[in-house]
Amino acid sequence: MKSRKFATVIFALGGLMFLSSVGFAVYKDVKPAPVSLQLSQEEKKLVEGATFQFTPYTQDITNHNGATHALLDGEVKRIGFGDHLYSYSLRNQMKDFSVLDRPHYGTSITFKGYKLYYGSQFNVYQTNSDPAIGYTLMNTETKETVSNTVSIPKEIRGDRTYIESPSFYRDGDTLYAAIQWSDAGQAQSKSYLLTFSIDLKTGTPSKVERVDLPEKLQSVDWRPASRERVYDPQRLVMGSSFSKENQFYWMTFDAKTKQFTEIESTETMASENTSVYVVEDQVYLLSSKAKEKEWNRSQGYEEASERKNNEWNLYKLGANHRLELSQTIETDPYAPLPYLNQGNLVMISLVDGKPTLRVQSLKTKDILLSKPIDVIEKVFFTNADSYRGGDR
């Protein structure tokens, strides 16, 4: 008898939980958008690929489930039940493929005339199983695709099976990939890069090679430029993720010649407050001007008219591998870092005390779009990964 009552209670609780989850999903689905923004078709093209979530102030900003709407391709869209950002992202990533031909990789980079989809494949429990990089290369004009894998043999990788995603860049009709690697489990661990190439016309890969890092750059954890902030990248940039002898290093790597070249800078640029953007053969470093954040979300919500923009110095890699100050970028402190749409930065800034969607050319510095956002509720413009990968 007691067990039957207990089962009834459990069943009732389960039913209540189900109804509450359905009710919350329905609530999210009918709740009006917290912001309003209207863009023309030409203006939407300027912000294509940028995704800003609108997270209400009352929600935990670290929880993306708190957001019910987002700016997707220049339109404020509901991202509630059944249409979260990942599904939207995946659906748009794969729209050029038939159901049977869709690659199972979630990462992509846009090159001139081509799009590369790729991902790492490994088993951490089987040291005899070679990890691999799988990829699908699509000609954006003909829509023809070539798929292949590049295995990393044990004589190169040792006993390590976990593999990071590679960084890619283009040199003519060849794509070059670089993966940070180190000897796992050894007393004196040594860092190096694994490299291989892909022929753009045929999709054929080369064998994996090992390139030792220079001695002075050993024992430094290198972080490559984010794949979301590159467009047809023709240079590979890497930065140290922690200080060695109170110095942060930045360098470029040429996989064809196996050459490392240090970037000269008078500024101390730690990777945690510096972002790298690569547009074709030009490299930009976006570094925060503030030593410390001037605001704190835990202090409550500040109205747009009361808060100030975060300021960023944008440096351009010039002759002799020296960084030159190009311009200053301003973003709303309640907004993420700028996205990259081809050669333009897409950001939310405060203009005359109002959150404003802005597009600025990296090359000419011109403001191509400045559109005020009508904020109906108190929201944070939280970061949502760009679904177009390399176009961010």
N, C-alpha and C positions, 0 to 999 in steps of 0.2 A: 504493500500500500504506500509506504513511504517512498519507495523507489519510483512509483507511478507519479506521485505528487512532485517529486524532484524533477522527473522528466518533463512534466507539464510546465513547471517553472522555467526550466532551461529553454523549452520550446517557445514559451511566451517571451522570454528575454531576447531570444534570437529573432523572433518576429518583430519586436519593438526596434531592435537594432537595424533590421532590414528596412523597416518603414521609415526610420529616421534618416538613414542614408539616402533612400529614394527621395524623401522629402527635401533633404538638403540639395540633392542633385537638381530637383525640379526648381527649388528656390534659386540656385545659381543660374539655371537656364532662363528664368524669367526676369531676374533682377536687371534693371536698366544699367547701361554703361556709366561708369563714374566720370568719364570724360567725353568730350565731343570734338571731332576734328573732320573737316571736309577738304579733300584734295581732288584736284583735277586728274585726268588720266596721265597727263605729262608729268605732273608733280609726283604721282604714285611711282612712276618709273625711277625717279631720283632716290626714293627711299626703299626700293624693292629689296627684300631680304632682311631688312632691319626689323627686329621684333622686340617691342617694349611691353612688358607686363604692367598692368595697373593693379598694384596691391594696396587694398584699403589700409588706412592707418590703424584701424582696430585689429587687424590681423597680424600674425607673426610674419615679419617680412622675410624670414628665412624659409618659410613654408610656401612653396609655389601654389599649393592648393588654395591659398587665401585669395588668389587672383581669379576673377571671373571673366575678365576681358583683357585683350592685348591689342597693340597696334601691329597688324600683319599686312605687309605690302601696302602701307598707307591707308588702311581701313581699320576702324575700331570694330573688332569682332569678338563674339562670345567664345570663350574657351572652356566652357563648363562641361557637363556630363557628356561623354562620348566624343569630345573634340578637344582634347588637351593639346598642348603645344607639340609634344613629341609626335602624335599621330598626324597633326597638321604638317609638321616638318617632314616626316617620312613620306607623306602623300605627295608633297610638292617635289621632294628629292627625286621620286621615282615616276613622275608623270610622263617622262619621255620613254619609259620602258613598258613593254607588254607584261602581263602578269607572269608569264613563264620565264621571261628574260631578266627580271628584276634582280640586281645584285643584293646580297645580304649585308653589305657594308653601309654604315651610317655616316661615313665621313667623306667629304668631297672637296676638291680644289678645282677652280676654273682656270684654264689656260687658254691662250688664243687658239680658237678653233677646236678645242678639246675640253672634256671634263673627265676628271679622274676620281673614281670611287674606290676606297680602299679601307682595309682594316687588318688588324693583327690576329693571328690564330696560334694558340699555344695551349699546352697542358702542363700545369705546374707540378703535377705528380708523376710525370713520366719523363725522366731525363733522356731516355733513348728516342723520344719523339721530337723530331725537329720542329721548332716553331717556324712560322711562315708569315709572309705578308701576302694577302690576297688582294687583287685589284681588278677593276673593270674600267677600260678606257673607251670613252665614247666620242666619236666625231660629231660635234654639235651641228654640222651642216647636213651630213648624210644620215646621222643617227646610227651608223654602224658601230658595233661594239666588239671589243676583244677582251677576254678574261684570262687571267693567268695567276700563278703563285710563285713566290720566291722563297725557297727554303733556306734556313740558316743552319749549316751542318755543324756537327759537334766539334770538328777540328778547329772551327772558328769561334764558336760560342762557349766551348767548355761544357760544364754541367748546368749552366744556367738555361732555363727554359722560358722564363717570363720575358716578354718583349714589349718595348714601347712602340707606339705608332711612329712611323718615320716622318721626316720633314722632306718635302719635295721642292725642287725649283727646276726651271727650264733653261737650257742652253741650246739655242737653235732648235733642231728636231729631236733633241734628247732630253728626257727627264732624268734628273739625278735625285737619289734618295739618301738620307743620312739618318742613322739611328745611334743614339748614345748607348754605350755598352761598357761594362766593367767586369773584371774577373770576380765572380761571386764566391764567397767562402774562403778566400785566400788571405794569408796573413798580411801581405802587401798587395792590396788591390790596385789594379792598374786600369785607368780609363782610356777608352779609345772609341772610334766611330766605326760603324759598319756601313758600307756604301754599296749601292748597285745602281744600275741605270735601266731605263726603258726607252726603246725606240718608239717615237710618237707615231710613225707611219705604219709600223707593223705590230706594235704592242709587245714586242719580244724583249724579255729582260736579260740582263747580264748576270754573271755569277756575283756572289757577295764577296766583297773585299774588306779587309781590316786595315784601318788607318790609325796609327798611334798619335795621341795628342802630344804636343810639345811638352818637354819636361816641366817648364814653369807653369803650365796650365793643367798639370796633373792634380788630382785630388780636389778638383773643382767641379761641382755639379752644374752641367750646362743645360740651359733651357732655351730651346729654339723658338723662333717667332711663331706665334699661334697661327694655326692654319686658318682660323676664322678672320684673320686680319691681313690676308694676302690676296692679290689679284694678279694672275699671270706672273708669279714671282720668278725672277731671273737671278736672284742672289739669295744665299742662305746666311742668316744672321743668328748668332748664338750669344747668350749672356749668362754670366755666373749667377746662380741663385743664392749664393751666400758670399760673404766677404772673405778674402784671403789676404792676410797682412793688411787689413783695413782698406782693401781696394777691390772694387768690382770690375770685372773684365767683360768687354764686349768684343766680338770678333766676327769676321766673315770666313766662310769655308768654301773653297773651290774643289769640288769632288773630282773634276777632270785632272787637275794638276796636283791634287792632294795638298794644297797650300792653305795654311791658316794665316790670317792677317788681322792684327789687333786694330781696334778702332780707338783713335785718340780722342779723349774728352777731358775738359777741365772740370766737368761736373761729376759728382758722385751719384751714379745712377744704379740703384739697387733694382733688381728685377721685379720686386714686389710693388714698386711704385712707378715702373716704367713699362710701357707697352711698345712693341715693334710693329710697324706697318710696312709692307713691301708692295709697291705698285710697279709692276714690270721690273725695270732695272734700278729703280730708285728706292732707297731705304730711309724710313723716318722713325725716330724715337720720340714717343710722347711721355714726358716726365713731369710729375707733379711739382709745382712751385712751392707748395706748402710743406714744411717739415713735419707738421702734425695736422690732423684733421681739425678744422675750426668748428665743427658741429658734432653733435652726438644724438643719435636717434633715441637713446634712452631718456633724454631730457624732454621728450614730447615732440609734437609736430609743430613745425614753424611754417606759417603761411608763406606763400611765394613772395609776397611783397616785403617780407621780413628777412628772408634768407639771401645769401650772396653766392654767386657762382664760384665753383672751384676753378682755379686757373692752372693751366698746363702749358709747359714749354714744348713746342714741336721743333725737334732738331732734324736737319737733313744731312745725310752722309755725303760729304763733298769730296774734293780732291785730296789725295794723300791720306784717305781714310780718316779725315777729321770731321767732327760733327760741327755743323753751323746752325745757329739759331735761325729758324725760318719764320715762325709766327707764334702767337699765343692763342690757345684754344680755351674757351670757357664752357663749362657744363654745369647744369643744375646739380647741387649736392645730393638731391634725391633721385638722380638718374645715373645709369651706368656709363662706362666709357663709350666713346664714339664707335659706331659700326663702320665698316668699309663697304661701300658699294662701288665697285670698280675703282675709279680714281678719286672718289669723293668720301668725305667723312659725314656720317649721319648721326646727329646728336640732339639732345634736349638741353637747351640753355634758357637762362632767365633773361628776358628782354623786356625792359620797362616793367619789371616786377611780375611778369607772366611767363609760365613755362611755354617754351616755343620750340617747335620742331624745325631744326636748321640743317641745311646741307651746304657744305663748304668744300670747294675744290682744293685738293692738296697742291696741285701744280700752279694754279693761277691765284689761289687764296680768295677767289671770288665767293660771295655768298649766293648760292644758286636757289635757295629756298629758305624762307623765314615765315613760318605759319604758327600763329598763337594757338595753344591748346586750351579749350574751354574746360576747366576743371570744375566738375559738379560736386564731387566728394573729395575728402582728404585722401590723397593716394601717394604712394612711392612708385617711381618708374623703375621697376626692378629688371634686372638682366634676364633675358631669355635667349638661349643660344640661337644664333641665326641658322635658319634651316638651309641656307644656300652654301654653307661651308666657306669656300674660298672667296665668296663675294662679300663677306661681311666686312 
